[in-house]
Amino acid sequence: MRQYKEINREKKILITGIAGFIGFHLADALLKRKIYVIGFDNLNDYYEVAIKEERLSKLNLYDSFLFIKGDLIDKSALESIFSLYKPDIVVNLAAQAGVRYSIENPDTYIQSNIIGFYNILECCRFHPVEHLLYASSSSVYGGNSKIPSSIDDKVDCPVSLYAATKKSNELFAYSYSKLYDIPCTGLRFFTVYGPLGRPDMAYYSFAQKIMKNEKIRVNNYGDMYRDFTYVEDVVEALLRMLCNQPVGDENNVRYKIYNVGNNKPERLLYLIECIEQALGREAKKDFYPMQPGDVYQTYADIEELVNDFDFKPKTSLKEGISKFIDWFLEYNCY
């Protein structure tokens, strides 16, 4: 196990996608530790902007928080931030999310996930940082039949454009790390959920439809498995990584990828059952076959996360959904 360092309060951390789900929760945890956070987000309308504004309103209560509205594809805006504020650590969480949306709107993914990430790398190249962490996705494993998914598995067969852009990010990051000695850590997130989550995700939309007495869409007749990961566990993993640069590989490249998952796949029908129990209502279900871009199962091998940071997510799906529903009902999100 590595001896990881705590975050120095003198550090300045730039988080892109600050108004997003994981970005907000990470920023909130850092700001509670009195660490200076610069937030960057374009506040796009992929899902309701109101929830992004709600997240920002909570972050704006902290004196050590600065928000800058902008887009990753605006290279000059990014360069200005790096030049003016000189962040020590960068956490790139800004990206166009969603598997099915990538089938309908591919241009958005190329702009945000490819061009945008290239701009981040260029800024880190010309304004050196201590560490760049960036969001990848469990989607890179595509239709691999081997489970659990390990960072050593081949990921050359993505089944969606979204997954392909995330794999591209990993390749770009490795190249820049090797060429310009940028310490890079990629995070393959596995189905992150929790309070103030994304309304486009299944658990959130299921809760909304159940409360409205509407039918929910259950793909592959409920026979799908996801490694649901509670957002507080994700944040704890990130906090342990921030000030701990990856050790160089056999080519002395300071680059590392981690799976960040709960290490326990749960059946889609069990997710629905947990939501029903937390709401005290039964769902009306419409069953459908497998949809394009979907995968049957996600399951994270987190051996590297445990070995390097002595951390394993611990929140059960039932417990996490209960916490989500408590927030959901308190804020009348239906």
C-alpha positions, 0 to 999 in steps of 0.5 A: 500500500502506498503512503498517500499524502493529505491535501495541502490547504495551500493548493489550488484545484481546478475542477471542470464540470463543477456543476455536474454530479461528481464535480459538485460533490468533490468540490463540496468535500474540498471546500469543507476542508478549506481548500481553494477550488476554481470551478469551470462549467458551461451549464449546458442543457443536456439535463435540467439546468436547474439542478446544476444551478442548485449545486452551484448555489451550495458551492457559492456559500464558500469563500474559497470557491470561484466559479467561471462559466465557460466551455472546454472547446474555448481554448483561449478561455481555458488558457486564461484560467491556467495563466491567471490562477495557476492551478496546482491540480486539475480534475477534468470531469467535464464531458458529454455523458450518456450512451444513447445520446451519443448515438443521436448527437455524435458531434457533441461528443467529439467537441466536448470529449475529444477537442475539450480534453485535448485543450485541457492537456495542452493547458497542462503542457504549457502551464505545468500542474502537479497532477491531472485527474480525469474522468473515464468510464466503465463503458470502455469495457464495451461488450467484454465477457470477462468479469470482473473488469480489470484495468489490464483488460483489452478495451479495443471494442467500444459499443458506443461513441461515448465509450470510444471518446473515453478510451481516446481520452486515456490514450491522449493522456498517456501520450501527453504524460510520456511526452511532457511528463504530466502526471495523469490519473484516469478514473473509470467510474462505474454507475455513480448515483446519489443525492443531487444526481443526474436526472437522466440516469435510470434510478432518478427517472424511475423514482420520478415516474413511480411518484407520478404513477407512470410506467418505467421502462425496464430494458432487457426485461430487467436482466441487467447488472450494474456495479452501482457506486455511491457518490460519497465513496467516489469522492473518498477515492478521489480525495485519496488520489489528488495529491498522490501522483502515479508512480512511473511505469516501465517506461518511466511514464507517470500514468495510472488508471483505476476502476472506481466501482462498488465491486458488487454488481446488482440486478436492475430489478433489485435496483427497482425493488430498493427504490420501491421500498424507499418510496413505499410505492410499487412501480408499473413496469414496461419491459423491453429488449436490450437497447443499442449501446447497452451492456449486459453487466458492469463489475469493477475489479478494484484491486489496484484501488485497494492496494494503492489507497487502502480504500474499498467502497462500502455503501450498499445499494439499499443504503445508498438508494435510501439516502438518495430518496430522502433527498429526492423527497425533501426537495420534491424532485418529482 
